[in-house]
Amino acid sequence: MEKAFLSGKKGSIVARIKSHGNHFEILVNADKALEMKKTGKGNIMNVLESTGVFSDMKKGIKVSDSDLDESFGTTDLYKIAEKIVKDGELQLPSAYKEKAREQKHKQIVDWLSVSCSDANNLPYPPERIKNAIEQAGANIDENKPVEEQAMSILKLIQKIMPIKIVMKRIALRVPSIHTGKIYGYLKDFILREEWLSDGSLSCTIEIPAKMQSDFYDKLNSITHGEAITKEM
């Protein structure tokens, strides 16, 4: 393995992955790499800042082409770099992690504030929910989806205050040609289901009201608008 000189720019971080027992590291722009990892989109040429793939970035030891080909099936720097960014680990400094955690915390508070109500079906102000999350000692993971964490945190703060999620019930009929693709998405929301003689699915689902718009977008995308719905 050859050695190479590296000069990191401000805002640069190391992205790394382990494959076939070897470590592979590259230097990337932190903001652009984060965006690519989260969305799966972006031009790797704008993300990558090193001129090669390294086994040890600090020591500047480059990986040989033979090792790259064995682990990635290619020696193309950009293809390898994109895989490392998307599937590997970004070595984010604590300041980035704290900022991301604060942003995710705010998104969760906002989600719960819009989606939940008190015993009288009145919304809670965000500050009240924020205080309850802190009181419950809930941990925020900057890498997990907002909705997933919000539902878990809701169970914790329900021990502190009378809070419930506002739900929406929808009667739904899906043609048989689409049931295989949509059922996996629907199953967690189904209250009642009936499989009809023509193979179509008739069911009643219950979803958080906050999800309603996204739910219809997903449903129409998979069924090409052929599902029949009725709000209850």
Order of alpha helices (4+ residues) and beta strands (2+ residues): beta-beta-alpha-alpha-beta-beta-alpha-alpha-beta-alpha-beta-alpha-alpha-beta-beta-alpha-beta-beta-alpha-beta
